[in-house]
Amino acid sequence: MDNYLPMSGFWFTLALVNAGLAEQKDRSRWSWFLISLLVGPLATLMIVAWDRPDPDRERLVLNLPWTRLDRKEADSQSRTE
């Protein structure tokens, strides 16, 4: 029980470091901070091992037939504003 405070400090610091690492890999800093609070060093391993998200894949998702209409509506609304 004596190690509770130093260990929780280490866990919190690791979560902050993981948030910075996640941001460098174009991932959500806040989400990875929260994930790191739960799983700690395992989150560090996941952030380091996974590649950056592929921007082409995001474009594919935006070009799906059911999202294309929404995208056109959003573009037309942003032009009128």
C-alpha positions in Angstrom: 0.0 0.0 0.0 3.0 2.3 0.4 3.6 2.3 -3.4 0.1 3.7 -4.2 1.0 7.3 -4.6 4.2 6.9 -6.7 2.6 4.2 -8.8 -0.4 6.4 -9.6 1.9 9.3 -10.4 3.8 7.1 -12.8 0.5 5.9 -14.4 -0.7 9.5 -14.9 2.7 10.6 -16.3 2.7 7.7 -18.7 -0.8 8.7 -19.8 0.5 12.2 -20.6 3.4 10.8 -22.5 1.1 8.5 -24.5 -1.1 11.5 -25.4 1.9 13.2 -26.9 2.9 10.1 -28.8 -0.6 9.7 -30.1 -0.7 13.3 -31.3 2.6 12.8 -33.2 1.0 9.8 -35.0 -2.1 11.9 -36.0 -4.4 10.3 -33.4 -6.7 11.8 -30.8 -4.7 13.1 -27.9 -7.6 13.1 -25.5 -8.9 9.6 -26.4 -5.4 8.0 -26.0 -4.9 9.8 -22.7 -8.1 8.2 -21.4 -7.2 4.8 -22.8 -3.8 5.1 -21.2 -5.3 5.7 -17.8 -7.1 2.4 -18.2 -4.5 0.1 -19.7 -1.2 2.0 -19.1 1.9 0.5 -20.7 -0.2 -1.6 -23.1 -1.5 1.6 -24.6 2.2 2.7 -25.1 2.9 -0.5 -27.0 -0.2 0.0 -29.2 0.7 3.6 -30.0 4.3 2.8 -30.9 3.4 -0.4 -32.9 0.5 0.9 -35.0 1.2 3.0 -38.1 -0.2 6.4 -38.8 -3.8 6.4 -40.2 -3.8 6.3 -44.0 -5.3 9.5 -45.4 -6.4 7.7 -48.6 -8.5 5.3 -46.5 -10.3 8.3 -45.0 -11.1 9.6 -48.5 -12.6 6.2 -49.4 -14.9 6.4 -46.4 -16.0 9.9 -47.4 -16.7 8.7 -51.0 -19.1 5.9 -50.0 -22.5 6.3 -51.8 -24.5 6.9 -48.5 -22.0 9.6 -47.4 -21.6 11.3 -50.7 -25.0 13.0 -50.5 -24.3 14.3 -47.0 -20.9 15.6 -48.1 -22.4 17.5 -51.0 -25.0 19.0 -48.8 -22.4 20.1 -46.3 -20.2 21.6 -49.1 -23.2 23.5 -50.5 -24.1 24.8 -47.1 -20.6 26.0 -46.3 -20.5 27.9 -49.6 -23.7 29.7 -48.9 -22.6 30.9 -45.4 
